Structures are given as structure tokens and as C-alpha cells.
Amino acid sequence: MSRLKAHTVVMFISATIFAVLCLSALLFSPTASAVSMVNDPKGFQGIPWGTALADSPDVTLVESTDRIKQFDLKQSPPRLGEATVESLRLVSIDGKFARVIIRYQGMKTHQLVLQHLQSQFGPLDLTPGQIARGILQQFTWFGPESEITLTYDVKRDLGLIFLESRALASKFQEGMAPDPDLAGATY
């Protein structure tokens, strides 16, 4: 094969690989939109961050470890605004309410949840061209005391929302630091 022909083949292969990598980055990377929160809830559904959930008659303990306890609201089915969701779990660490984890399924529910969150905490910039379509979409609202992150997996049609106290969220990571007594392992 001549040198010019070999060079042309290498350039074609390089261009093809580059195009595939660029397309993969667009399809598989999460798209994100973050905004400042208009109305910080300072908790969830009237329960302030830091509250001792174990003392509340409105919740049921469903999981417990030394530091982390998880509760479900007694109301059924769980709802977020107009949307019925699969699960709504309140989480405390060291006896203080710090996080809410919400799971839901379906594009219709996703639209209702997104509409509710935007009406409560501020609109996202969803202008075409600002957010590319991708398999994972992520939306975040930042407030002085709270942070809300919604991740929607388009392929699995699954949504996950974390509402958390900004002050208490770091406590979850404290327990994940390597323990020198465990040869650097985490628990």
C-alpha cells in the first residue's frame, strides 16, 4: 500500500473514532441544569431539617443502623405535588432529619414532578440548546439551607430525587471515610 493511501486510511479511521466519541459523549453524558432556589423549604412538608423523626407520629421506622434511620410517611400512597410516586423516604443521621429520597417511574410522573418542583423552587432554563437530550438528565436547585437534585434515567424511565439539608449532608460522607483500623476499607 502506498504511503499516501495508508495515511488516508489512518486519517479516515481517526476521524471515525473521533465522531463516535463525540456522539457517545452527547448520548451518554448526563445533562444538567442548576439554578438558585427561589423558595428554600428548610425541610420537607413542614418538617424542618434537624427534627428528631423518631418522635413524630406521622412516620414509621423502616430501616435502622447506628447512625442512619429511614422512615416512611404514614400517608399512602406517597405523593409529591400532583404526582403519585413509588417511594418517599425520610432519612435522619445522628437523630436529625437530613434527607428525603423520592423514587418514581414514568414520563408522565416525571413531567408532573418537574412541574411541581419548578413551581415551588424556581424555573429551570429548559430552552432548546441549553440542555441537550441525553440518557440521564439532572436538575438541581440550590438554596441557603436546602439542595434538591433530580436525576431522570430516560432509558429506564426512572426518576430519583434527593432533597437534603446542606448543613447535614456532609455527615453522610463522614461515615464513608476509610477507617485505619480496617486497613483503609470503608463501611
C-alpha positions as CSV (number, residue, x, y, z in Angstrom):
1,M,0.0,0.0,0.0
2,S,1.4,3.4,-0.9
3,R,2.3,5.9,1.8
4,L,-0.4,8.3,0.7
5,K,-3.1,5.6,0.7
6,A,-2.0,4.4,4.2
7,H,-2.1,8.0,5.5
8,T,-5.6,8.4,4.1
9,V,-6.9,5.2,5.8
10,V,-5.4,6.3,9.1
11,M,-7.0,9.7,8.9
12,F,-10.4,8.2,8.0
13,I,-10.2,5.8,11.0
14,S,-9.1,8.6,13.3
15,A,-12.0,10.8,12.1
16,T,-14.5,8.0,12.5
17,I,-13.3,7.2,16.1
18,F,-13.4,10.9,16.9
19,A,-17.0,11.2,15.6
20,V,-18.1,8.1,17.6
21,L,-16.5,9.5,20.8
22,C,-18.3,12.9,20.3
23,L,-21.6,11.2,19.7
24,S,-21.1,8.9,22.7
25,A,-20.4,11.9,24.9
26,L,-23.6,13.6,23.8
27,L,-25.7,10.4,24.3
28,F,-24.3,9.0,27.5
29,S,-23.2,12.0,29.5
30,P,-25.7,13.4,31.9
31,T,-27.3,16.7,31.0
32,A,-27.6,19.1,33.9
33,S,-29.3,22.3,34.8
34,A,-28.7,24.1,38.1
35,V,-30.5,27.2,39.5
36,S,-30.6,29.1,42.7
37,M,-33.7,28.1,44.7
38,V,-36.4,30.7,44.9
39,N,-38.1,29.4,48.0
40,D,-35.9,27.3,50.3
41,P,-38.2,24.8,52.1
42,K,-35.8,24.4,55.1
43,G,-37.1,20.9,55.4
44,F,-39.8,18.8,53.8
45,Q,-43.6,19.1,54.0
46,G,-43.4,21.3,57.1
47,I,-40.8,19.1,58.9
48,P,-37.7,21.2,59.5
49,W,-34.2,19.9,58.9
50,G,-32.7,18.6,62.2
51,T,-36.0,17.4,63.6
52,A,-36.0,14.2,65.6
53,L,-38.1,12.0,63.3
54,A,-38.3,9.2,65.8
55,D,-40.6,11.4,67.9
56,S,-43.0,12.0,65.0
57,P,-46.4,10.1,65.0
58,D,-46.6,10.7,61.2
59,V,-43.7,8.4,60.3
60,T,-42.9,4.7,60.5
61,L,-39.3,3.5,61.1
62,V,-38.4,1.1,58.2
63,E,-34.6,0.8,58.4
64,S,-32.1,1.5,61.1
65,T,-28.3,1.4,61.6
66,D,-26.2,3.0,64.3
67,R,-26.2,6.5,62.8
68,I,-28.8,6.4,60.0
69,K,-32.5,5.8,60.3
70,Q,-35.0,5.7,57.5
71,F,-38.7,6.4,57.8
72,D,-41.8,6.3,55.6
73,L,-44.6,8.7,55.9
74,K,-47.8,7.0,57.1
75,Q,-49.8,8.7,54.4
76,S,-50.4,6.4,51.5
77,P,-49.8,6.5,48.6
78,P,-46.8,8.7,48.7
79,R,-47.2,12.0,46.7
80,L,-45.1,14.9,45.6
81,G,-47.5,17.6,44.5
82,E,-49.9,16.1,42.0
83,A,-47.7,13.1,41.3
84,T,-48.0,9.7,43.0
85,V,-44.5,8.4,43.5
86,E,-43.2,4.8,44.2
87,S,-41.5,5.7,47.4
88,L,-40.8,8.7,49.6
89,R,-38.2,8.0,52.3
90,L,-37.2,10.4,55.1
91,V,-33.7,9.9,56.4
92,S,-32.1,11.0,59.7
93,I,-28.5,10.9,60.7
94,D,-27.4,11.0,64.3
95,G,-31.1,11.6,65.2
96,K,-31.5,14.6,62.9
97,F,-33.7,14.8,59.8
98,A,-31.3,15.4,56.9
99,R,-32.6,13.9,53.7
100,V,-35.6,12.8,51.6
101,I,-35.2,10.3,48.8
102,I,-38.0,10.0,46.3
103,R,-38.3,7.4,43.5
104,Y,-40.8,7.4,40.7
105,Q,-41.4,5.7,37.3
106,G,-42.8,7.0,34.0
107,M,-42.5,10.1,31.8
108,K,-46.0,11.4,32.8
109,T,-44.9,11.3,36.5
110,H,-41.6,12.9,35.6
111,Q,-43.4,15.8,33.9
112,L,-45.7,16.3,37.0
113,V,-42.7,16.1,39.4
114,L,-40.6,18.6,37.3
115,Q,-43.6,20.9,37.1
116,H,-44.2,20.8,40.8
117,L,-40.5,21.4,41.7
118,Q,-40.3,24.3,39.3
119,S,-43.5,25.9,40.7
120,Q,-42.1,25.5,44.3
121,F,-38.4,26.3,43.9
122,G,-38.0,28.2,40.7
123,P,-38.0,27.6,36.9
124,L,-35.1,25.7,35.2
125,D,-33.6,27.0,31.9
126,L,-35.0,24.4,29.6
127,T,-34.5,26.5,26.5
128,P,-33.7,24.2,23.5
129,G,-30.0,24.3,23.0
130,Q,-29.3,24.9,26.7
131,I,-29.9,21.3,27.6
132,A,-29.1,18.5,25.2
133,R,-31.2,15.4,25.3
134,G,-29.4,12.5,26.9
135,I,-29.9,9.2,28.6
136,L,-29.5,10.9,32.1
137,Q,-31.0,14.3,32.8
138,Q,-30.1,16.0,36.0
139,F,-31.7,19.1,37.5
140,T,-30.6,20.9,40.7
141,W,-31.9,23.7,42.9
142,F,-29.5,25.3,45.4
143,G,-30.9,27.2,48.4
144,P,-29.2,28.6,51.5
145,E,-30.3,25.6,53.7
146,S,-31.5,23.0,51.2
147,E,-30.4,21.4,48.0
148,I,-32.7,19.4,45.6
149,T,-31.3,17.1,42.9
150,L,-33.5,15.3,40.4
151,T,-31.9,12.7,38.2
152,Y,-34.1,11.1,35.4
153,D,-32.9,8.0,33.5
154,V,-34.6,8.2,30.2
155,K,-33.7,4.7,29.1
156,R,-35.1,3.0,32.3
157,D,-37.9,5.7,32.7
158,L,-36.8,6.1,36.3
159,G,-36.6,9.2,38.4
160,L,-34.7,9.8,41.7
161,I,-34.9,12.9,43.8
162,F,-32.7,13.9,46.8
163,L,-33.9,16.8,48.9
164,E,-31.3,17.4,51.7
165,S,-30.1,19.8,54.3
166,R,-26.9,21.4,53.1
167,A,-25.6,21.5,56.7
168,L,-26.3,17.9,57.5
169,A,-25.5,16.3,54.1
170,S,-21.8,16.1,54.9
171,K,-22.5,13.8,57.9
172,F,-23.4,11.0,55.4
173,Q,-20.0,11.2,53.9
174,E,-18.2,11.2,57.3
175,G,-19.1,7.5,57.7
176,M,-17.6,6.7,54.3
177,A,-14.1,7.8,55.1
178,P,-11.5,5.0,55.2
179,D,-11.1,3.6,58.7
180,P,-7.4,3.0,59.5
181,D,-8.4,0.0,61.7
182,L,-10.0,-1.6,58.7
183,A,-6.8,-1.3,56.5
184,G,-8.3,1.6,54.6
185,A,-11.7,-0.1,53.9
186,T,-14.9,1.9,54.2
187,Y,-18.2,0.7,55.8
